Every structure is written in C-alpha cells, then in structure tokens.
Amino acid sequence: MDPRRSRLLLALADGVLAGWLNIQRGLSPLVAHWGTVNSLQTHTAFQGQGVGTTLMTEARRVAREEMGLEQLHLALRGGTGLERFYGRLGWRVVGSWPGALRVAPGDDRDEILMILTPL
Ligand SMILES: CC(C)(COP(=O)(O)OP(=O)(O)OC[C@H]1O[C@@H](n2cnc3c(N)ncnc32)[C@H](O)[C@@H]1OP(=O)(O)O)[C@@H](O)C(=O)NCCC(=O)NCCS
C-alpha cells in the first residue's frame, strides 16, 4: 500500500462503486520510471457511460503528477478488441507474447503489450 509504489483508483457514482483500476511501479531504480495499469474494470451496470475512460484519464494524471512516472504499460487479452479502446486514449501496441493466455483448452490468445508515453 506504499503510495509511491501502488495506487488504487475508484470510480464512484452516487456512492456506488462503478469501476476501479490499479497502478503499480517497481521500486528498483532500474524500472522505477514506469508503472503498470492492472485490473481496469467497470461494473456492468455502468459500462458505456465513460467510467473506463475517466479512470484511464485520471490514471495518467496520477502517474505523471503524483507518482512522477514517465511511462505506463499494460497487457491485455488478444481477440477482445480492447486495443481500440486504449488506442483512443493515446496508447500504442509495442508487441505481444504469442499464445501466452490459455483462456480454455484449444483457445490460446496472444497477450498484447501496450504503452502510454509521454504521460
Ligand atoms: C473495457 C471497460 C473497462 C470499458 O469501460 P467503460 O466504462 O464501458 O468505458 P467507457 O464508457 O469509457 O468507453 C466505452 C467505449 O469503449 C468501447 N469498448 C469497450 N470495450 C471494448 C472492447 N472490448 N473493444 C473495443 N472497444 C471497447 C465501447 O465500445 C465504447 O465505445 P463508444 O464510446 O464508441 O461507444 C469495460 O468494458 C470492462 O470493465 N470490461 C471488462 C474488463 C476488461 O476487459 N478490462 C480491461 C482489461 S485490459
């Protein structure tokens, strides 16, 4: 829970938890200039209302202004189309781990790697 290392951002709609995400960075000087966005999720009742976009915009601000980060990274499941969601927010694909995710027997997906920089 060290705020230099990790942040949990919550989106509240009239006091109800509508979404969340987590930002984590390593503390080793070798990797401390970037962080990873994990677990972006919007509650199904609130999807399509801008919660995910707002969380990602705030994550960018917190990463830059409060954590002093220079880059954000994330990984997503191939075949979901989520590259378009993140691409609209300035993220770009930098590679993939082919077949890294076994969703079910016979349904292996690539893990798509994305970056946002500068923040
Ligand atoms: C992805 C997610 C966080 C988006 O949250 P949201 O609050 O609905 O996002 P917003 O309302 O800000 O934006 C919605 C836009 O994203 C698009 N979008 C959502 N999921 C998408 C997908 N899988 N592929 C492409 N576009 C997608 C919608 O089509 C919509 O576009 P529009 O504005 O042109 O209609 C949400 O759908 C979710 O929680 N999904 C399940 C968990 C998940 O996949 N998380 C991402 C892990 S990498």
The ligand as an SDF file (V2000), in Angstrom:
LIG
                    3D

 48 50  0  0  0  0  0  0  0  0999 V2000
  -13.1800   -2.1750  -21.0260 C   0  0  0  0  0  0  0  0  0  0  0  0
  -14.0140   -1.4610  -19.9630 C   0  0  0  0  0  0  0  0  0  0  0  0
  -13.1620   -1.1460  -18.7540 C   0  0  0  0  0  0  0  0  0  0  0  0
  -14.5510   -0.1610  -20.5820 C   0  0  0  0  0  0  0  0  0  0  0  0
  -15.2320    0.5310  -19.5510 O   0  0  0  0  0  0  0  0  0  0  0  0
  -16.4220    1.5590  -19.8610 P   0  0  0  0  0  0  0  0  0  0  0  0
  -16.7210    2.2490  -18.5870 O   0  0  0  0  0  0  0  0  0  0  0  0
  -17.5380    0.8630  -20.5470 O   0  0  0  0  0  0  0  0  0  0  0  0
  -15.6970    2.5300  -20.8860 O   0  0  0  0  0  0  0  0  0  0  0  0
  -16.2110    3.9020  -21.4910 P   0  0  0  0  0  0  0  0  0  0  0  0
  -17.6840    4.0500  -21.2390 O   0  0  0  0  0  0  0  0  0  0  0  0
  -15.3250    4.9770  -21.0540 O   0  0  0  0  0  0  0  0  0  0  0  0
  -15.9170    3.6750  -23.0250 O   0  0  0  0  0  0  0  0  0  0  0  0
  -16.7290    2.8230  -23.7130 C   0  0  0  0  0  0  0  0  0  0  0  0
  -16.1770    2.7050  -25.1180 C   0  0  0  0  0  0  0  0  0  0  0  0
  -15.1880    1.6610  -25.1040 O   0  0  0  0  0  0  0  0  0  0  0  0
  -15.5280    0.7240  -26.0910 C   0  0  0  0  0  0  0  0  0  0  0  0
  -15.1610   -0.6140  -25.6760 N   0  0  0  0  0  0  0  0  0  0  0  0
  -15.4750   -1.2430  -24.5410 C   0  0  0  0  0  0  0  0  0  0  0  0
  -14.9880   -2.4960  -24.5830 N   0  0  0  0  0  0  0  0  0  0  0  0
  -14.3770   -2.6280  -25.7660 C   0  0  0  0  0  0  0  0  0  0  0  0
  -13.7200   -3.6910  -26.4090 C   0  0  0  0  0  0  0  0  0  0  0  0
  -13.5740   -4.8800  -25.8360 N   0  0  0  0  0  0  0  0  0  0  0  0
  -13.2130   -3.4640  -27.6360 N   0  0  0  0  0  0  0  0  0  0  0  0
  -13.3360   -2.2670  -28.2470 C   0  0  0  0  0  0  0  0  0  0  0  0
  -13.9660   -1.2250  -27.6940 N   0  0  0  0  0  0  0  0  0  0  0  0
  -14.4820   -1.4170  -26.4630 C   0  0  0  0  0  0  0  0  0  0  0  0
  -17.0410    0.8180  -26.2140 C   0  0  0  0  0  0  0  0  0  0  0  0
  -17.4450    0.3490  -27.4730 O   0  0  0  0  0  0  0  0  0  0  0  0
  -17.2860    2.2900  -26.0680 C   0  0  0  0  0  0  0  0  0  0  0  0
  -17.0850    2.9540  -27.2870 O   0  0  0  0  0  0  0  0  0  0  0  0
  -18.0380    4.1720  -27.7590 P   0  0  0  0  0  0  0  0  0  0  0  0
  -17.7440    5.2810  -26.7620 O   0  0  0  0  0  0  0  0  0  0  0  0
  -17.5770    4.4950  -29.1390 O   0  0  0  0  0  0  0  0  0  0  0  0
  -19.4200    3.6860  -27.6730 O   0  0  0  0  0  0  0  0  0  0  0  0
  -15.2240   -2.3340  -19.5470 C   0  0  0  0  0  0  0  0  0  0  0  0
  -15.9050   -2.7620  -20.7060 O   0  0  0  0  0  0  0  0  0  0  0  0
  -14.8790   -3.5360  -18.6990 C   0  0  0  0  0  0  0  0  0  0  0  0
  -14.8240   -3.4720  -17.4670 O   0  0  0  0  0  0  0  0  0  0  0  0
  -14.6330   -4.6820  -19.3610 N   0  0  0  0  0  0  0  0  0  0  0  0
  -14.3440   -5.9280  -18.6390 C   0  0  0  0  0  0  0  0  0  0  0  0
  -12.9460   -5.9080  -18.0290 C   0  0  0  0  0  0  0  0  0  0  0  0
  -11.8620   -5.6420  -19.0550 C   0  0  0  0  0  0  0  0  0  0  0  0
  -11.8710   -6.1620  -20.1610 O   0  0  0  0  0  0  0  0  0  0  0  0
  -10.9210   -4.7650  -18.6510 N   0  0  0  0  0  0  0  0  0  0  0  0
   -9.7790   -4.4180  -19.4620 C   0  0  0  0  0  0  0  0  0  0  0  0
   -8.5980   -5.2600  -19.0650 C   0  0  0  0  0  0  0  0  0  0  0  0
   -7.1960   -4.9450  -20.1250 S   0  0  0  0  0  0  0  0  0  0  0  0
  1  2  1  0
  2  3  1  0
  2  4  1  0
  2 36  1  0
  4  5  1  0
  5  6  1  0
  6  7  2  0
  6  8  1  0
  6  9  1  0
  9 10  1  0
 10 11  2  0
 10 12  1  0
 10 13  1  0
 13 14  1  0
 14 15  1  0
 15 16  1  0
 15 30  1  0
 16 17  1  0
 17 18  1  0
 17 28  1  0
 18 19  1  0
 18 27  1  0
 19 20  2  0
 20 21  1  0
 21 22  1  0
 21 27  2  0
 22 23  1  0
 22 24  2  0
 24 25  1  0
 25 26  2  0
 26 27  1  0
 28 29  1  0
 28 30  1  0
 30 31  1  0
 31 32  1  0
 32 33  2  0
 32 34  1  0
 32 35  1  0
 36 37  1  0
 36 38  1  0
 38 39  2  0
 38 40  1  0
 40 41  1  0
 41 42  1  0
 42 43  1  0
 43 44  2  0
 43 45  1  0
 45 46  1  0
 46 47  1  0
 47 48  1  0
M  END
$$$$
